[in-house]
């Protein structure tokens, strides 16, 4: 048995969860914050059999796409002058960890 921990962008989380539950996977969702943008993420916990891991990862990849966004940024020149300028960053996609489960019980 494996535990899949997937961190996805908040905007992608509903589509990812819908695809996973439609594919027969049980998903636990945790609202999280991370990255240098301090943007909202969703951490998904999915327990599954070893032979279903690849299918689970395919479902996640099909819904969690990377994309470019423009965010405001500021620069300070050290002389009391600060200016704002847009910064293009890559968001979305998924960070996924697959770990072995030594023991699993439903109580």
Backbone atoms as SQL, in Angstrom:
CREATE TABLE atoms (id INTEGER PRIMARY KEY, chain TEXT, resi INTEGER, resn TEXT, atom TEXT, x REAL, y REAL, z REAL);
INSERT INTO atoms VALUES
  (1, 'A', 1, 'UNK', 'N', 0.845, -1.178, 0.000),
  (2, 'A', 1, 'UNK', 'CA', 0.000, 0.000, 0.000),
  (3, 'A', 1, 'UNK', 'C', 0.884, 1.232, 0.000),
  (4, 'A', 2, 'UNK', 'N', 0.391, 2.297, -0.629),
  (5, 'A', 2, 'UNK', 'CA', 1.132, 3.555, -0.734),
  (6, 'A', 2, 'UNK', 'C', 0.278, 4.716, -0.208),
  (7, 'A', 3, 'UNK', 'N', 0.948, 5.740, 0.278),
  (8, 'A', 3, 'UNK', 'CA', 0.313, 7.004, 0.615),
  (9, 'A', 3, 'UNK', 'C', 0.839, 8.034, -0.362),
  (10, 'A', 4, 'UNK', 'N', -0.062, 8.646, -1.105),
  (11, 'A', 4, 'UNK', 'CA', 0.297, 9.699, -2.053),
  (12, 'A', 4, 'UNK', 'C', -0.061, 11.027, -1.414),
  (13, 'A', 5, 'UNK', 'N', 0.923, 11.896, -1.271),
  (14, 'A', 5, 'UNK', 'CA', 0.718, 13.250, -0.772),
  (15, 'A', 5, 'UNK', 'C', 0.940, 14.185, -1.952),
  (16, 'A', 6, 'UNK', 'N', -0.130, 14.845, -2.372),
  (17, 'A', 6, 'UNK', 'CA', -0.050, 15.726, -3.543),
  (18, 'A', 6, 'UNK', 'C', -0.379, 17.150, -3.119),
  (19, 'A', 7, 'UNK', 'N', 0.502, 18.071, -3.441),
  (20, 'A', 7, 'UNK', 'CA', 0.280, 19.486, -3.154),
  (21, 'A', 7, 'UNK', 'C', -0.058, 20.159, -4.477),
  (22, 'A', 8, 'UNK', 'N', -1.292, 20.674, -4.567),
  (23, 'A', 8, 'UNK', 'CA', -1.758, 21.285, -5.810),
  (24, 'A', 8, 'UNK', 'C', -2.236, 22.701, -5.536),
  (25, 'A', 9, 'UNK', 'N', -2.234, 23.505, -6.571),
  (26, 'A', 9, 'UNK', 'CA', -2.732, 24.873, -6.485),
  (27, 'A', 9, 'UNK', 'C', -4.204, 24.847, -6.115),
  (28, 'A', 10, 'UNK', 'N', -4.617, 25.782, -5.279),
  (29, 'A', 10, 'UNK', 'CA', -6.011, 25.845, -4.821),
  (30, 'A', 10, 'UNK', 'C', -6.989, 25.897, -5.998),
  (31, 'A', 11, 'UNK', 'N', -6.603, 26.600, -7.056),
  (32, 'A', 11, 'UNK', 'CA', -7.477, 26.722, -8.226),
  (33, 'A', 11, 'UNK', 'C', -7.673, 25.392, -8.946),
  (34, 'A', 12, 'UNK', 'N', -6.706, 24.492, -8.846),
  (35, 'A', 12, 'UNK', 'CA', -6.783, 23.189, -9.498),
  (36, 'A', 12, 'UNK', 'C', -7.401, 22.120, -8.601),
  (37, 'A', 13, 'UNK', 'N', -7.535, 22.396, -7.322),
  (38, 'A', 13, 'UNK', 'CA', -7.871, 21.349, -6.361),
  (39, 'A', 13, 'UNK', 'C', -9.234, 20.710, -6.604),
  (40, 'A', 14, 'UNK', 'N', -10.250, 21.488, -6.954),
  (41, 'A', 14, 'UNK', 'CA', -11.568, 20.893, -7.183),
  (42, 'A', 14, 'UNK', 'C', -11.556, 19.935, -8.355),
  (43, 'A', 15, 'UNK', 'N', -10.908, 20.324, -9.447),
  (44, 'A', 15, 'UNK', 'CA', -10.835, 19.449, -10.618),
  (45, 'A', 15, 'UNK', 'C', -10.047, 18.178, -10.303),
  (46, 'A', 16, 'UNK', 'N', -8.957, 18.315, -9.558),
  (47, 'A', 16, 'UNK', 'CA', -8.149, 17.149, -9.198),
  (48, 'A', 16, 'UNK', 'C', -8.962, 16.206, -8.309),
  (49, 'A', 17, 'UNK', 'N', -9.636, 16.748, -7.309),
  (50, 'A', 17, 'UNK', 'CA', -10.426, 15.908, -6.400),
  (51, 'A', 17, 'UNK', 'C', -11.571, 15.220, -7.138),
  (52, 'A', 18, 'UNK', 'N', -12.215, 15.932, -8.043),
  (53, 'A', 18, 'UNK', 'CA', -13.308, 15.339, -8.818),
  (54, 'A', 18, 'UNK', 'C', -12.788, 14.187, -9.685),
  (55, 'A', 19, 'UNK', 'N', -11.644, 14.387, -10.316),
  (56, 'A', 19, 'UNK', 'CA', -11.057, 13.323, -11.146),
  (57, 'A', 19, 'UNK', 'C', -10.667, 12.118, -10.298),
  (58, 'A', 20, 'UNK', 'N', -10.083, 12.370, -9.121),
  (59, 'A', 20, 'UNK', 'CA', -9.659, 11.266, -8.260),
  (60, 'A', 20, 'UNK', 'C', -10.840, 10.479, -7.717),
  (61, 'A', 21, 'UNK', 'N', -11.865, 11.177, -7.218),
  (62, 'A', 21, 'UNK', 'CA', -13.029, 10.460, -6.689),
  (63, 'A', 21, 'UNK', 'C', -13.777, 9.742, -7.811),
  (64, 'A', 22, 'UNK', 'N', -13.817, 10.341, -9.003),
  (65, 'A', 22, 'UNK', 'CA', -14.407, 9.677, -10.160),
  (66, 'A', 22, 'UNK', 'C', -13.637, 8.429, -10.566),
  (67, 'A', 23, 'UNK', 'N', -12.343, 8.416, -10.267),
  (68, 'A', 23, 'UNK', 'CA', -11.496, 7.267, -10.570),
  (69, 'A', 23, 'UNK', 'C', -11.472, 6.230, -9.455),
  (70, 'A', 24, 'UNK', 'N', -12.291, 6.442, -8.429),
  (71, 'A', 24, 'UNK', 'CA', -12.391, 5.463, -7.355),
  (72, 'A', 24, 'UNK', 'C', -11.430, 5.657, -6.198),
  (73, 'A', 25, 'UNK', 'N', -10.765, 6.793, -6.127),
  (74, 'A', 25, 'UNK', 'CA', -9.827, 7.061, -5.041),
  (75, 'A', 25, 'UNK', 'C', -10.514, 7.867, -3.938),
  (76, 'A', 26, 'UNK', 'N', -10.171, 7.568, -2.701),
  (77, 'A', 26, 'UNK', 'CA', -10.618, 8.368, -1.559),
  (78, 'A', 26, 'UNK', 'C', -9.566, 9.433, -1.305),
  (79, 'A', 27, 'UNK', 'N', -10.027, 10.662, -1.053),
  (80, 'A', 27, 'UNK', 'CA', -9.102, 11.792, -0.926),
  (81, 'A', 27, 'UNK', 'C', -9.420, 12.564, 0.345),
  (82, 'A', 28, 'UNK', 'N', -8.381, 12.884, 1.114),
  (83, 'A', 28, 'UNK', 'CA', -8.504, 13.794, 2.247),
  (84, 'A', 28, 'UNK', 'C', -7.832, 15.093, 1.849),
  (85, 'A', 29, 'UNK', 'N', -8.568, 16.211, 1.996),
  (86, 'A', 29, 'UNK', 'CA', -8.054, 17.528, 1.583),
  (87, 'A', 29, 'UNK', 'C', -7.658, 18.344, 2.798),
  (88, 'A', 30, 'UNK', 'N', -6.491, 18.975, 2.710),
  (89, 'A', 30, 'UNK', 'CA', -6.001, 19.872, 3.753),
  (90, 'A', 30, 'UNK', 'C', -5.654, 21.214, 3.113),
  (91, 'A', 31, 'UNK', 'N', -6.252, 22.290, 3.588),
  (92, 'A', 31, 'UNK', 'CA', -5.914, 23.614, 3.068),
  (93, 'A', 31, 'UNK', 'C', -4.539, 24.004, 3.607),
  (94, 'A', 32, 'UNK', 'N', -3.631, 24.382, 2.703),
  (95, 'A', 32, 'UNK', 'CA', -2.268, 24.740, 3.091),
  (96, 'A', 32, 'UNK', 'C', -1.836, 26.004, 2.363),
  (97, 'A', 33, 'UNK', 'N', -0.753, 26.590, 2.842),
  (98, 'A', 33, 'UNK', 'CA', -0.174, 27.779, 2.224),
  (99, 'A', 33, 'UNK', 'C', 1.308, 27.517, 2.042),
  (100, 'A', 34, 'UNK', 'N', 1.850, 27.920, 0.897),
  (101, 'A', 34, 'UNK', 'CA', 3.274, 27.677, 0.713),
  (102, 'A', 34, 'UNK', 'C', 3.836, 28.454, -0.442),
  (103, 'A', 35, 'UNK', 'N', 5.115, 28.281, -0.637),
  (104, 'A', 35, 'UNK', 'CA', 5.802, 28.950, -1.725),
  (105, 'A', 35, 'UNK', 'C', 6.101, 30.396, -1.395),
  (106, 'A', 36, 'UNK', 'N', 6.906, 30.998, -2.227),
  (107, 'A', 36, 'UNK', 'CA', 7.282, 32.389, -1.964),
  (108, 'A', 36, 'UNK', 'C', 6.135, 33.348, -2.211),
  (109, 'A', 37, 'UNK', 'N', 5.092, 32.921, -2.919),
  (110, 'A', 37, 'UNK', 'CA', 3.924, 33.775, -3.141),
  (111, 'A', 37, 'UNK', 'C', 2.945, 33.701, -1.985),
  (112, 'A', 38, 'UNK', 'N', 3.165, 32.776, -1.071),
  (113, 'A', 38, 'UNK', 'CA', 2.246, 32.531, 0.042),
  (114, 'A', 38, 'UNK', 'C', 0.832, 32.307, -0.487),
  (115, 'A', 39, 'UNK', 'N', 0.742, 31.623, -1.609),
  (116, 'A', 39, 'UNK', 'CA', -0.537, 31.356, -2.254),
  (117, 'A', 39, 'UNK', 'C', -1.196, 30.138, -1.638),
  (118, 'A', 40, 'UNK', 'N', -2.520, 30.064, -1.782),
  (119, 'A', 40, 'UNK', 'CA', -3.274, 28.947, -1.253),
  (120, 'A', 40, 'UNK', 'C', -3.012, 27.675, -2.044),
  (121, 'A', 41, 'UNK', 'N', -2.786, 26.612, -1.329),
  (122, 'A', 41, 'UNK', 'CA', -2.614, 25.295, -1.914),
  (123, 'A', 41, 'UNK', 'C', -3.598, 24.350, -1.266),
  (124, 'A', 42, 'UNK', 'N', -3.702, 23.173, -1.820),
  (125, 'A', 42, 'UNK', 'CA', -4.460, 22.106, -1.203),
  (126, 'A', 42, 'UNK', 'C', -3.536, 20.903, -1.155),
  (127, 'A', 43, 'UNK', 'N', -3.373, 20.330, 0.018),
  (128, 'A', 43, 'UNK', 'CA', -2.589, 19.116, 0.159),
  (129, 'A', 43, 'UNK', 'C', -3.565, 17.957, 0.218),
  (130, 'A', 44, 'UNK', 'N', -3.388, 17.007, -0.687),
  (131, 'A', 44, 'UNK', 'CA', -4.284, 15.866, -0.807),
  (132, 'A', 44, 'UNK', 'C', -3.583, 14.616, -0.301),
  (133, 'A', 45, 'UNK', 'N', -4.266, 13.860, 0.521),
  (134, 'A', 45, 'UNK', 'CA', -3.753, 12.592, 1.025),
  (135, 'A', 45, 'UNK', 'C', -4.580, 11.477, 0.413),
  (136, 'A', 46, 'UNK', 'N', -3.912, 10.559, -0.279),
  (137, 'A', 46, 'UNK', 'CA', -4.589, 9.486, -0.989),
  (138, 'A', 46, 'UNK', 'C', -3.897, 8.177, -0.632),
  (139, 'A', 47, 'UNK', 'N', -4.634, 7.267, -0.037),
  (140, 'A', 47, 'UNK', 'CA', -4.103, 5.933, 0.229),
  (141, 'A', 47, 'UNK', 'C', -4.579, 4.997, -0.870),
  (142, 'A', 48, 'UNK', 'N', -3.666, 4.204, -1.426),
  (143, 'A', 48, 'UNK', 'CA', -4.054, 3.319, -2.520),
  (144, 'A', 48, 'UNK', 'C', -3.139, 2.100, -2.601),
  (145, 'A', 49, 'UNK', 'N', -3.591, 1.113, -3.341),
  (146, 'A', 49, 'UNK', 'CA', -2.786, -0.076, -3.582),
  (147, 'A', 49, 'UNK', 'C', -1.638, 0.271, -4.538),
  (148, 'A', 50, 'UNK', 'N', -0.568, -0.490, -4.443),
  (149, 'A', 50, 'UNK', 'CA', 0.627, -0.230, -5.252),
  (150, 'A', 50, 'UNK', 'C', 0.323, -0.154, -6.747),
  (151, 'A', 51, 'UNK', 'N', -0.517, -1.050, -7.237),
  (152, 'A', 51, 'UNK', 'CA', -0.776, -1.112, -8.675),
  (153, 'A', 51, 'UNK', 'C', -1.627, 0.047, -9.194),
  (154, 'A', 52, 'UNK', 'N', -2.218, 0.847, -8.302),
  (155, 'A', 52, 'UNK', 'CA', -3.058, 1.972, -8.731),
  (156, 'A', 52, 'UNK', 'C', -2.337, 3.322, -8.672),
  (157, 'A', 53, 'UNK', 'N', -1.081, 3.318, -8.240),
  (158, 'A', 53, 'UNK', 'CA', -0.340, 4.579, -8.074),
  (159, 'A', 53, 'UNK', 'C', -0.192, 5.318, -9.400),
  (160, 'A', 54, 'UNK', 'N', 0.202, 4.632, -10.455),
  (161, 'A', 54, 'UNK', 'CA', 0.413, 5.295, -11.743),
  (162, 'A', 54, 'UNK', 'C', -0.872, 5.937, -12.262),
  (163, 'A', 55, 'UNK', 'N', -2.002, 5.249, -12.109),
  (164, 'A', 55, 'UNK', 'CA', -3.282, 5.817, -12.554),
  (165, 'A', 55, 'UNK', 'C', -3.623, 7.060, -11.748),
  (166, 'A', 56, 'UNK', 'N', -3.378, 7.016, -10.454),
  (167, 'A', 56, 'UNK', 'CA', -3.630, 8.180, -9.593),
  (168, 'A', 56, 'UNK', 'C', -2.783, 9.372, -10.039),
  (169, 'A', 57, 'UNK', 'N', -1.507, 9.134, -10.318),
  (170, 'A', 57, 'UNK', 'CA', -0.624, 10.221, -10.755),
  (171, 'A', 57, 'UNK', 'C', -1.049, 10.784, -12.107),
  (172, 'A', 58, 'UNK', 'N', -1.543, 9.919, -12.988),
  (173, 'A', 58, 'UNK', 'CA', -2.040, 10.396, -14.286),
  (174, 'A', 58, 'UNK', 'C', -3.250, 11.317, -14.100),
  (175, 'A', 59, 'UNK', 'N', -4.146, 10.959, -13.192),
  (176, 'A', 59, 'UNK', 'CA', -5.316, 11.801, -12.935),
  (177, 'A', 59, 'UNK', 'C', -4.911, 13.159, -12.370),
  (178, 'A', 60, 'UNK', 'N', -3.959, 13.149, -11.454),
  (179, 'A', 60, 'UNK', 'CA', -3.484, 14.417, -10.880),
  (180, 'A', 60, 'UNK', 'C', -2.852, 15.274, -11.970),
  (181, 'A', 61, 'UNK', 'N', -1.992, 14.678, -12.781),
  (182, 'A', 61, 'UNK', 'CA', -1.297, 15.419, -13.840),
  (183, 'A', 61, 'UNK', 'C', -2.261, 15.972, -14.883),
  (184, 'A', 62, 'UNK', 'N', -3.355, 15.281, -15.121),
  (185, 'A', 62, 'UNK', 'CA', -4.304, 15.740, -16.141),
  (186, 'A', 62, 'UNK', 'C', -5.054, 17.000, -15.708),
  (187, 'A', 63, 'UNK', 'N', -5.121, 17.253, -14.406),
  (188, 'A', 63, 'UNK', 'CA', -5.901, 18.395, -13.907),
  (189, 'A', 63, 'UNK', 'C', -5.045, 19.518, -13.321),
  (190, 'A', 64, 'UNK', 'N', -3.841, 19.223, -12.923),
  (191, 'A', 64, 'UNK', 'CA', -2.974, 20.219, -12.273),
  (192, 'A', 64, 'UNK', 'C', -1.913, 20.663, -13.267),
  (193, 'A', 65, 'UNK', 'N', -2.236, 21.665, -14.054),
  (194, 'A', 65, 'UNK', 'CA', -1.330, 22.148, -15.106),
  (195, 'A', 65, 'UNK', 'C', -0.575, 23.389, -14.647),
  (196, 'A', 66, 'UNK', 'N', 0.688, 23.466, -15.054),
  (197, 'A', 66, 'UNK', 'CA', 1.462, 24.676, -14.781),
  (198, 'A', 66, 'UNK', 'C', 1.027, 25.785, -15.740),
  (199, 'A', 67, 'UNK', 'N', 1.049, 27.011, -15.247),
  (200, 'A', 67, 'UNK', 'CA', 0.694, 28.169, -16.068),
  (201, 'A', 67, 'UNK', 'C', 1.440, 29.389, -15.539),
  (202, 'A', 68, 'UNK', 'N', 1.501, 30.400, -16.365),
  (203, 'A', 68, 'UNK', 'CA', 2.177, 31.646, -15.986),
  (204, 'A', 68, 'UNK', 'C', 1.137, 32.633, -15.470),
  (205, 'A', 69, 'UNK', 'N', 1.490, 33.356, -14.414),
  (206, 'A', 69, 'UNK', 'CA', 0.655, 34.432, -13.883),
  (207, 'A', 69, 'UNK', 'C', 1.542, 35.638, -13.628),
  (208, 'A', 70, 'UNK', 'N', 0.946, 36.795, -13.721),
  (209, 'A', 70, 'UNK', 'CA', 1.656, 38.029, -13.417),
  (210, 'A', 70, 'UNK', 'C', 1.195, 38.491, -12.042),
  (211, 'A', 71, 'UNK', 'N', 2.164, 38.690, -11.144),
  (212, 'A', 71, 'UNK', 'CA', 1.862, 39.123, -9.783),
  (213, 'A', 71, 'UNK', 'C', 2.596, 40.427, -9.508),
  (214, 'A', 72, 'UNK', 'N', 2.041, 41.255, -8.633),
  (215, 'A', 72, 'UNK', 'CA', 2.742, 42.497, -8.295),
  (216, 'A', 72, 'UNK', 'C', 3.958, 42.202, -7.425),
  (217, 'A', 73, 'UNK', 'N', 4.998, 42.960, -7.622),
  (218, 'A', 73, 'UNK', 'CA', 6.213, 42.822, -6.845),
  (219, 'A', 73, 'UNK', 'C', 6.738, 44.220, -6.549),
  (220, 'A', 74, 'UNK', 'N', 7.551, 44.338, -5.525),
  (221, 'A', 74, 'UNK', 'CA', 8.125, 45.644, -5.202),
  (222, 'A', 74, 'UNK', 'C', 9.637, 45.524, -5.101),
  (223, 'A', 75, 'UNK', 'N', 10.291, 46.594, -5.398),
  (224, 'A', 75, 'UNK', 'CA', 11.747, 46.669, -5.275),
  (225, 'A', 75, 'UNK', 'C', 12.099, 47.911, -4.471),
  (226, 'A', 76, 'UNK', 'N', 13.046, 47.777, -3.582),
  (227, 'A', 76, 'UNK', 'CA', 13.513, 48.901, -2.786),
  (228, 'A', 76, 'UNK', 'C', 14.937, 49.228, -3.224),
  (229, 'A', 77, 'UNK', 'N', 15.189, 50.498, -3.405),
  (230, 'A', 77, 'UNK', 'CA', 16.512, 50.929, -3.860),
  (231, 'A', 77, 'UNK', 'C', 17.422, 51.345, -2.713),
  (232, 'A', 78, 'UNK', 'N', 16.976, 51.145, -1.469),
  (233, 'A', 78, 'UNK', 'CA', 17.826, 51.421, -0.316),
  (234, 'A', 78, 'UNK', 'C', 17.966, 52.893, 0.023),
  (235, 'A', 79, 'UNK', 'N', 17.332, 53.769, -0.718),
  (236, 'A', 79, 'UNK', 'CA', 17.422, 55.209, -0.443),
  (237, 'A', 79, 'UNK', 'C', 16.033, 55.773, -0.148),
  (238, 'A', 80, 'UNK', 'N', 15.153, 54.887, 0.340),
  (239, 'A', 80, 'UNK', 'CA', 13.798, 55.313, 0.653),
  (240, 'A', 80, 'UNK', 'C', 12.877, 55.322, -0.550),
  (241, 'A', 81, 'UNK', 'N', 13.346, 54.807, -1.677),
  (242, 'A', 81, 'UNK', 'CA', 12.528, 54.771, -2.883),
  (243, 'A', 81, 'UNK', 'C', 12.107, 53.323, -3.141),
  (244, 'A', 82, 'UNK', 'N', 10.818, 53.114, -3.269),
  (245, 'A', 82, 'UNK', 'CA', 10.274, 51.793, -3.568),
  (246, 'A', 82, 'UNK', 'C', 9.418, 51.899, -4.814),
  (247, 'A', 83, 'UNK', 'N', 9.519, 50.912, -5.670),
  (248, 'A', 83, 'UNK', 'CA', 8.723, 50.917, -6.887),
  (249, 'A', 83, 'UNK', 'C', 8.044, 49.562, -7.051),
  (250, 'A', 84, 'UNK', 'N', 6.877, 49.569, -7.673),
  (251, 'A', 84, 'UNK', 'CA', 6.152, 48.322, -7.936),
  (252, 'A', 84, 'UNK', 'C', 6.288, 47.968, -9.413),
  (253, 'A', 85, 'UNK', 'N', 6.422, 46.696, -9.681),
  (254, 'A', 85, 'UNK', 'CA', 6.495, 46.242, -11.067),
  (255, 'A', 85, 'UNK', 'C', 5.915, 44.828, -11.128),
  (256, 'A', 86, 'UNK', 'N', 5.370, 44.453, -12.267),
  (257, 'A', 86, 'UNK', 'CA', 4.807, 43.100, -12.382),
  (258, 'A', 86, 'UNK', 'C', 5.913, 42.055, -12.561),
  (259, 'A', 87, 'UNK', 'N', 5.649, 40.874, -12.051),
  (260, 'A', 87, 'UNK', 'CA', 6.601, 39.779, -12.123),
  (261, 'A', 87, 'UNK', 'C', 5.859, 38.541, -12.620),
  (262, 'A', 88, 'UNK', 'N', 6.369, 37.901, -13.667),
  (263, 'A', 88, 'UNK', 'CA', 5.743, 36.697, -14.190),
  (264, 'A', 88, 'UNK', 'C', 6.297, 35.471, -13.463),
  (265, 'A', 89, 'UNK', 'N', 5.388, 34.649, -12.912),
  (266, 'A', 89, 'UNK', 'CA', 5.788, 33.456, -12.184),
  (267, 'A', 89, 'UNK', 'C', 5.021, 32.246, -12.716),
  (268, 'A', 90, 'UNK', 'N', 5.565, 31.077, -12.498),
  (269, 'A', 90, 'UNK', 'CA', 4.903, 29.831, -12.862),
  (270, 'A', 90, 'UNK', 'C', 4.150, 29.307, -11.650),
  (271, 'A', 91, 'UNK', 'N', 2.858, 29.040, -11.811),
  (272, 'A', 91, 'UNK', 'CA', 2.036, 28.482, -10.745),
  (273, 'A', 91, 'UNK', 'C', 1.363, 27.223, -11.256),
  (274, 'A', 92, 'UNK', 'N', 0.752, 26.494, -10.355),
  (275, 'A', 92, 'UNK', 'CA', 0.039, 25.286, -10.742),
  (276, 'A', 92, 'UNK', 'C', 0.951, 24.086, -10.760),
  (277, 'A', 93, 'UNK', 'N', 0.490, 23.055, -11.423),
  (278, 'A', 93, 'UNK', 'CA', 1.219, 21.797, -11.394),
  (279, 'A', 93, 'UNK', 'C', 0.975, 21.105, -10.066),
  (280, 'A', 94, 'UNK', 'N', 1.777, 20.151, -9.759),
  (281, 'A', 94, 'UNK', 'CA', 1.635, 19.427, -8.501),
  (282, 'A', 94, 'UNK', 'C', 2.995, 18.952, -8.022),
  (283, 'A', 95, 'UNK', 'N', 3.153, 18.938, -6.717),
  (284, 'A', 95, 'UNK', 'CA', 4.304, 18.316, -6.087),
  (285, 'A', 95, 'UNK', 'C', 3.772, 17.077, -5.398),
  (286, 'A', 96, 'UNK', 'N', 4.315, 15.913, -5.748),
  (287, 'A', 96, 'UNK', 'CA', 3.746, 14.650, -5.287),
  (288, 'A', 96, 'UNK', 'C', 4.818, 13.794, -4.611),
  (289, 'A', 97, 'UNK', 'N', 4.449, 13.244, -3.466),
  (290, 'A', 97, 'UNK', 'CA', 5.308, 12.311, -2.742),
  (291, 'A', 97, 'UNK', 'C', 4.560, 10.980, -2.656),
  (292, 'A', 98, 'UNK', 'N', 5.241, 9.900, -2.984),
  (293, 'A', 98, 'UNK', 'CA', 4.663, 8.563, -2.858),
  (294, 'A', 98, 'UNK', 'C', 5.504, 7.819, -1.826),
  (295, 'A', 99, 'UNK', 'N', 4.852, 7.417, -0.735),
  (296, 'A', 99, 'UNK', 'CA', 5.571, 6.747, 0.340),
  (297, 'A', 99, 'UNK', 'C', 4.937, 5.389, 0.642),
  (298, 'A', 100, 'UNK', 'N', 5.763, 4.470, 1.121),
  (299, 'A', 100, 'UNK', 'CA', 5.275, 3.159, 1.518),
  (300, 'A', 100, 'UNK', 'C', 4.490, 3.268, 2.822),
  (301, 'A', 101, 'UNK', 'N', 3.432, 2.495, 2.926),
  (302, 'A', 101, 'UNK', 'CA', 2.646, 2.426, 4.155),
  (303, 'A', 101, 'UNK', 'C', 2.955, 1.089, 4.808),
  (304, 'A', 102, 'UNK', 'N', 3.550, 1.155, 5.977),
  (305, 'A', 102, 'UNK', 'CA', 3.910, -0.067, 6.680),
  (306, 'A', 102, 'UNK', 'C', 2.691, -0.740, 7.289),
  (307, 'A', 103, 'UNK', 'N', 1.752, 0.068, 7.756),
  (308, 'A', 103, 'UNK', 'CA', 0.555, -0.477, 8.398),
  (309, 'A', 103, 'UNK', 'C', -0.621, 0.444, 8.128),
  (310, 'A', 104, 'UNK', 'N', -1.768, -0.149, 7.849),
  (311, 'A', 104, 'UNK', 'CA', -2.986, 0.614, 7.603),
  (312, 'A', 104, 'UNK', 'C', -4.133, -0.038, 8.357),
  (313, 'A', 105, 'UNK', 'N', -4.886, 0.761, 9.096),
  (314, 'A', 105, 'UNK', 'CA', -6.050, 0.265, 9.828),
  (315, 'A', 105, 'UNK', 'C', -7.166, 1.273, 9.723),
  (316, 'A', 106, 'UNK', 'N', -8.382, 0.784, 9.594),
  (317, 'A', 106, 'UNK', 'CA', -9.566, 1.639, 9.677),
  (318, 'A', 106, 'UNK', 'C', -10.216, 1.338, 11.007),
  (319, 'A', 107, 'UNK', 'N', -10.280, 2.326, 11.874),
  (320, 'A', 107, 'UNK', 'CA', -10.841, 2.121, 13.220),
  (321, 'A', 107, 'UNK', 'C', -12.193, 2.797, 13.360);
